[in-house]
Amino acid sequence: MSYNMSILDLLFKNAALMDGIVVNSNDLGFGLTQFNIYARIDRVKAAPRFSASYNRFVDENLSLTVLTNKDSDLSIMKFTNEIALHFLK
């Protein structure tokens, strides 16, 4: 890591997969949503052959990150929701 790069530069730096595919990282964004009765901060991001979901349930002190080697579709959020239900009961 270069110490000349700021934290924001590193946050928005594009990533390169092992096969050379460059993944655009400049559209990161988090949203505040509701899941059942719980407030959560969440983000879903996808790239070729990869998808990730980050969820933070602030009032419950729970963070949940799901990484998959699957192309994106809405099933990663459904999968993440099912996992969250096990911890939020």
Backbone as CSV, one residue per row, in Angstrom:
resi,resn,N_x,N_y,N_z,CA_x,CA_y,CA_z,C_x,C_y,C_z
1,MET,0.841,-1.169,0.000,0.000,0.000,0.000,0.884,1.229,0.000
2,SER,0.538,2.173,-0.821,1.267,3.426,-0.894,0.747,4.376,0.174
3,TYR,1.662,4.933,0.945,1.243,5.880,1.979,0.889,7.236,1.392
4,ASN,1.117,7.430,0.090,0.739,8.669,-0.559,-0.738,8.687,-0.937
5,MET,-1.386,7.531,-0.890,-2.803,7.456,-1.240,-3.644,7.738,-0.005
6,SER,-4.700,8.530,-0.179,-5.608,8.791,0.936,-6.533,7.589,1.123
7,ILE,-7.203,7.568,2.242,-8.157,6.495,2.522,-9.256,6.478,1.455
8,LEU,-9.746,7.650,1.060,-10.783,7.704,0.031,-10.266,7.208,-1.314
9,ASP,-9.008,7.511,-1.650,-8.425,6.991,-2.887,-8.418,5.469,-2.866
10,LEU,-8.051,4.898,-1.726,-8.024,3.441,-1.609,-9.433,2.859,-1.675
11,LEU,-10.390,3.538,-1.059,-11.771,3.063,-1.053,-12.336,2.977,-2.459
12,PHE,-12.009,3.953,-3.300,-12.572,4.007,-4.643,-11.653,3.437,-5.715
13,LYS,-10.538,2.834,-5.314,-9.611,2.236,-6.273,-10.249,0.998,-6.896
14,ASN,-10.125,0.867,-8.211,-10.656,-0.313,-8.886,-9.865,-1.545,-8.478
15,ALA,-10.534,-2.663,-8.429,-9.897,-3.932,-8.083,-9.690,-4.746,-9.350
16,ALA,-8.656,-5.564,-9.352,-8.382,-6.443,-10.492,-8.487,-7.892,-10.025
17,LEU,-9.261,-8.691,-10.748,-9.383,-10.111,-10.448,-8.150,-10.846,-10.942
18,MET,-7.981,-12.072,-10.506,-6.804,-12.864,-10.878,-6.668,-13.046,-12.383
19,ASP,-7.782,-13.091,-13.118,-7.717,-13.270,-14.567,-7.584,-11.946,-15.315
20,GLY,-7.367,-10.841,-14.579,-7.128,-9.555,-15.208,-8.343,-8.678,-15.390
21,ILE,-9.535,-9.174,-15.102,-10.739,-8.353,-15.227,-10.703,-7.262,-14.162
22,VAL,-10.918,-6.023,-14.583,-10.927,-4.893,-13.651,-12.359,-4.631,-13.206
23,VAL,-12.541,-4.530,-11.914,-13.853,-4.305,-11.323,-13.948,-2.842,-10.916
24,ASN,-14.933,-2.150,-11.460,-15.135,-0.741,-11.168,-15.652,-0.578,-9.748
25,SER,-14.942,0.184,-8.939,-15.324,0.367,-7.539,-15.783,1.782,-7.239
26,ASN,-16.020,2.598,-8.254,-16.290,4.002,-7.974,-17.747,4.314,-7.672
27,ASP,-18.590,3.315,-7.550,-19.992,3.604,-7.257,-20.438,2.995,-5.936
28,LEU,-19.528,2.973,-4.970,-19.907,2.480,-3.654,-20.963,3.384,-3.056
29,GLY,-21.879,2.799,-2.365,-22.913,3.590,-1.713,-23.645,2.716,-0.717
30,PHE,-24.015,3.291,0.379,-24.740,2.581,1.411,-26.122,3.183,1.541
31,GLY,-27.075,2.349,1.911,-28.439,2.828,2.082,-28.971,2.460,3.445
32,LEU,-29.907,3.235,3.925,-30.598,2.929,5.164,-31.955,2.356,4.786
33,THR,-32.177,1.109,5.159,-33.420,0.423,4.814,-34.005,-0.216,6.066
34,GLN,-35.173,-0.763,5.911,-35.823,-1.477,7.008,-35.970,-2.938,6.613
35,PHE,-35.627,-3.822,7.540,-35.813,-5.255,7.353,-36.661,-5.740,8.520
36,ASN,-37.864,-6.194,8.224,-38.861,-6.496,9.255,-39.009,-5.265,10.142
37,ILE,-38.703,-5.369,11.426,-38.814,-4.208,12.308,-37.456,-3.555,12.566
38,TYR,-36.413,-4.004,11.914,-35.052,-3.573,12.198,-34.554,-2.548,11.175
39,ALA,-33.924,-1.502,11.674,-33.254,-0.550,10.784,-31.891,-1.126,10.428
40,ARG,-31.526,-1.000,9.160,-30.220,-1.511,8.758,-29.577,-0.586,7.733
41,ILE,-28.271,-0.588,7.766,-27.455,0.053,6.741,-26.962,-1.085,5.875
42,ASP,-27.194,-0.998,4.562,-26.822,-2.132,3.727,-26.217,-1.694,2.402
43,ARG,-25.574,-2.653,1.791,-24.958,-2.455,0.479,-24.820,-3.802,-0.189
44,VAL,-25.205,-3.863,-1.457,-24.988,-5.056,-2.277,-24.148,-4.619,-3.467
45,LYS,-23.102,-5.349,-3.743,-22.195,-5.025,-4.851,-21.913,-6.300,-5.631
46,ALA,-21.780,-6.161,-6.945,-21.529,-7.337,-7.775,-20.523,-7.004,-8.863
47,ALA,-19.834,-8.028,-9.285,-18.887,-7.957,-10.389,-18.972,-9.306,-11.100
48,PRO,-18.319,-9.456,-12.221,-18.347,-10.765,-12.874,-17.860,-11.870,-11.931
49,ARG,-18.675,-12.876,-11.747,-18.369,-14.054,-10.921,-18.169,-13.725,-9.438
50,PHE,-18.794,-12.643,-8.956,-18.629,-12.256,-7.560,-19.814,-11.389,-7.140
51,SER,-20.296,-11.592,-5.930,-21.279,-10.681,-5.364,-21.086,-10.637,-3.855
52,ALA,-21.428,-9.499,-3.279,-21.230,-9.295,-1.846,-22.396,-8.489,-1.280
53,SER,-22.692,-8.770,-0.034,-23.743,-8.059,0.665,-23.222,-7.703,2.053
54,TYR,-23.360,-6.431,2.423,-22.976,-5.959,3.748,-24.219,-5.405,4.427
55,ASN,-24.466,-5.826,5.636,-25.609,-5.354,6.415,-25.155,-5.038,7.827
56,ARG,-25.565,-3.880,8.319,-25.263,-3.478,9.694,-26.579,-3.118,10.369
57,PHE,-26.942,-3.914,11.362,-28.134,-3.661,12.164,-27.656,-2.918,13.415
58,VAL,-27.705,-1.614,13.362,-27.065,-0.768,14.370,-27.663,-0.990,15.755
59,ASP,-28.969,-1.004,15.865,-29.610,-1.141,17.172,-29.375,-2.504,17.807
60,GLU,-29.083,-3.513,17.001,-28.865,-4.865,17.510,-27.376,-5.215,17.616
61,ASN,-26.491,-4.279,17.286,-25.031,-4.519,17.304,-24.653,-5.745,16.472
62,LEU,-25.226,-5.844,15.287,-24.969,-6.981,14.396,-24.494,-6.487,13.041
63,SER,-23.379,-7.022,12.598,-22.899,-6.792,11.231,-22.853,-8.134,10.531
64,LEU,-23.266,-8.147,9.286,-23.313,-9.383,8.518,-22.780,-9.110,7.120
65,THR,-21.769,-9.855,6.732,-21.186,-9.736,5.395,-21.251,-11.090,4.720
66,VAL,-21.783,-11.125,3.499,-21.878,-12.354,2.729,-21.121,-12.145,1.422
67,LEU,-20.161,-13.006,1.154,-19.391,-12.980,-0.085,-19.669,-14.265,-0.852
68,THR,-19.920,-14.151,-2.145,-20.154,-15.346,-2.951,-19.353,-15.275,-4.242
69,ASN,-19.096,-16.428,-4.800,-18.449,-16.502,-6.116,-19.511,-16.763,-7.184
70,LYS,-20.602,-16.034,-7.087,-21.755,-16.179,-7.975,-22.075,-14.818,-8.576
71,ASP,-22.453,-14.795,-9.842,-22.867,-13.537,-10.449,-24.076,-12.982,-9.714
72,SER,-24.220,-11.698,-9.767,-25.253,-11.021,-8.998,-26.654,-11.314,-9.517
73,ASP,-27.527,-11.479,-8.603,-28.964,-11.418,-8.823,-29.571,-11.116,-7.463
74,LEU,-30.845,-11.057,-7.365,-31.451,-10.686,-6.089,-31.342,-11.771,-5.036
75,SER,-30.885,-12.959,-5.406,-30.843,-14.053,-4.437,-29.812,-13.817,-3.336
76,ILE,-28.764,-13.020,-3.569,-27.800,-12.796,-2.481,-28.451,-12.018,-1.345
77,MET,-29.327,-11.076,-1.656,-30.002,-10.339,-0.592,-30.984,-11.240,0.136
78,LYS,-31.671,-12.104,-0.592,-32.579,-13.057,0.054,-31.791,-13.997,0.969
79,PHE,-30.647,-14.469,0.491,-29.780,-15.334,1.286,-29.293,-14.605,2.540
80,THR,-28.878,-13.366,2.382,-28.424,-12.558,3.515,-29.546,-12.348,4.524
81,ASN,-30.748,-12.086,4.037,-31.894,-11.899,4.937,-32.176,-13.151,5.753
82,GLU,-32.077,-14.317,5.124,-32.301,-15.568,5.842,-31.268,-15.771,6.938
83,ILE,-30.020,-15.443,6.668,-28.979,-15.552,7.687,-29.246,-14.565,8.826
84,ALA,-29.618,-13.338,8.494,-29.874,-12.318,9.509,-30.985,-12.753,10.452
85,LEU,-32.008,-13.411,9.932,-33.129,-13.836,10.784,-32.677,-14.766,11.900
86,HIS,-31.652,-15.554,11.664,-31.149,-16.468,12.706,-30.556,-15.691,13.878
87,PHE,-29.994,-14.516,13.615,-29.360,-13.732,14.676,-30.288,-12.707,15.292
88,LEU,-31.356,-12.359,14.617,-32.226,-11.284,15.081,-33.417,-11.773,15.884
89,LYS,-33.525,-13.045,16.142,-34.657,-13.572,16.906,-34.471,-13.337,18.386
